[in-house]
């Protein structure tokens, strides 16, 4: 097989575009591989630098390719876009990834371990549950407002009012409206219990992790913030200083 310096992979759900370049930047391999074909192909490939966009599934792939002896570089998608030549397609994306991988000023995304991804998964589930709770509370407030009942801000006052309403016989609220609020209250309590489960998981992780324990000693940083920082920044040494860390694009670098 010809000498290969860098291999760019355009990740996808089923079919992956692979391009391998030699030291001069000339493409020596261009191939489409299915998900089941990709790992065996990369295992047989001569040791080289593997470059991919930091998108869904990239970190798991990166760890697997590292176990084959390759060096893996993950690039934020926003930094690959300027190197795409011609129309955007899988082949051009793979070529752009190869070119971006060896730019001297390129910033790479640290590869997350399973531990970091597990924490990030808990945070994502917790965030969705929190959004659902807010939407549910707003819907309850809207229904009650239509019935002439305005409730104070906050989840606790809403739960107290809804609980008292469900167990009262006040004639101002129709039986159908009362039943609707009862159903929504039960859903709200279930959401809060699921949120509490995720919070307990994060608290357990924070207590057992040295980095989280150090972070929580900082004023204003609690369990949620500490575990989120740990998950999003597996290697803080990639940032030159605190200002650079604070200015990073969170939506990209936390992938």
N, C-alpha and C positions, 0 to 999 in steps of 0.2 A: 504494500500500500504506500502511496506517495506520502512524503513528509507533511504533517499537518501541524500548524501552529495554533489555530483557534477554530472552534466550531460554534457557530451560532444556531440556536434552536428557537423557532417561533412556536411557543406553546399554544396548545389548543385542547379541546375536549377529546377529540378522537384521532385526528390526523395532524402530525407534526412535520413542519418543514425544517430540514436540516441542511446547512451549508458549512463545509469545511474549507478553510483557506490555508495556503502555505505561507512561508515567511515573507513572501513578496506581496501577499494580499490577494493572490490569484485563487479563484475557486477551483478546488480539485474534486469536491464532492457536492452534488446537489441532489437531494433525495427527499421523498415524502415517506414517512413511516407512521404506521398505526401505533396506538398506545402499547400494544403487546410487543411490537417490534422494536420500540425505541431503546429500552434498557439493554436487551441483548446486543444491539448494534453499538451502543456506547461502551459496553463492556469490552468489545473486541477492538474498538478504536484505539490507535496508539495514544499514549498519554499526551494530553494537550490542555489548553485552556478552553473551558466550556463557558459560553456566554448566553444568558437568557434575560428576558425582561422580568422584573420583580412583580409577577402577577399571581393569580390563583394557582396553587400547586407548585410554584417555583421552588419554594424552600424544601419541600419533600424531595423533588427531583434533584436539587442541588446536593442534598445529603447523600442520596443514592449514587450520584456521579462521583462524589468525593470518595466514596467507598471503593470505586473502581480505580482510584489513583489520579483522577483528573483534578486540575485546579478549576474552581467554579467562580464566576463573577456574575453577580446579579445587578442589572442596571434598571434604574427607574424608567418607565416607558416614556416619560416626557423628555428624557435625554437621548432616546433612540430616534425619535421623530425627525430631528433635523438631518439625519443621515439616510433617510429613505429616499431612494432615487426612482423617479417614475411614479406610476400609479401605486397606490397602497395595495399590496397583496402579500400572501404568505412568503413567497420567494424573495420579494424585495425587503420584507421585514427581517428575514433571516440574514440577508446580506448586510443590512443596516446594523444589526446587532453585532456582527463580526467586526465591522468598521469601528463602531463605537467602543468596543471592548478594549482597544489599545490606544485610545486617545489619552495623552498624558494628564490632562486636566479632568478626566472622567471621575465622577463620584460613584462608588458602588454601594449597594445595599448589603449590610451584614446578613449572613445566613442564619436564620433562626433554628434553634434546636426544637425538638418535640415539646419540651417543657415550656418554651416561650409561646409556641403556637397554642398549647392547651390553655394557658392563661388568657391569651388573646381571644380564644373562642368563648371563654366564660364572659369576658367583657362584652363581646358582640351580642351574646344572648341576653345579657343583662341590659344592654342599651336598648334592644328591641322590646324587652318586657317593660322597660321604663317608658318608652314611647307609647306602647299600647295602654299603659296605665293612664298616662296623660290624656290620650284620646278618649278613653272610657270615662274618665272623670268629667271631661268637657261635655260628653254626650249626656251624662247624668244631670249636669248642671243645666244644660239646654232644655231637657225634658221637664225638669223641676221649674225652670223659669217660665216655661209655657203654661205650667199649672199654677203660676202665681207665687212660687216659692223661690226666693233668692237666698243662696247659701254663701256663707263667708268663704274666702279663699283658703286653699289648703286641702290636703287629702283628709286629714283627721277630722276637721269640722264637717266635711261632706259625708264621711262614714258615720259620724255620730248622728247627723240629721237623717240620713237614709235609714239607719237602724231604728231610730225612734219612729220614723214615718211608717216603716213596715209593720211595727208592732202596735201602732196606734189605730184608733178607729175614727180619726178626724174625717168628717164628711166633706171637707174642702177638696180632698184628693179622691178621684174616682178609683174604684176597685181595680180597673185595668191598669191605670197608671201606677198604682201601688204594687201590683204584681210585676210590672216592667222594672220598676226601681229595685224590687227584691231580687230579680234575676241579675240585674247589673251589679248590685252590691255583692252577690255571691261570686260573680266573675271577678270583681275588684279584689275581694279577699283572696281568691285563688291566685291572682297575679301577684299580690303582695307576698304570698307564701313562696311562690316560685322565685321572686326577687330575693327573699330572705335566704333561700337555699343557696343561690349563687353568691350572695354576700358572705355566707358562712364558708363556702369553698375558698373564696379569696382571702378571708381572714386566716384560714388554716395555712394557706400557702405563704402568706406574709409572715406568720409567726415562725415558720420553718425555714425561711430564706434569709440569709445574712444581709443581702443587698437591701431587701425590703425593710428589714429591721433598722438598718442605717438610714434609709430614706425617711422612715416615719419619725425619726428624731428631729427632722427639719420642720420648723414651724410652718403649718399650713398644709403639710402632706400627710394624708391618712392612708388607710389600707387600699382604698380604691385607686388613688393617684399613684401610690408606690408600685402596685402590681401592674398598673397600666404602663408606667415608665419602664419597668423591667421587661414587659412583653414587647413593647415597641422599640426598645433600644438594647438589644442583646450585647452590643459591644460599644459602649460610650466613647471608647478611645478613638473612634473614627472621626470624632468632632474635635477640632483644635481648641475650642474654648466653649464656655457656656453660652456666649452670644450666638455662636454658629449653631449650637444645638437648638436654641430657642427659635432661630429663624428657619429651621428646616421645614419643608412642606410635609406636614404630618400625614396628610391623606396618601402621600406617596411612600414616604420612608417607613411607615408603619405596616406596610404590606407583608 
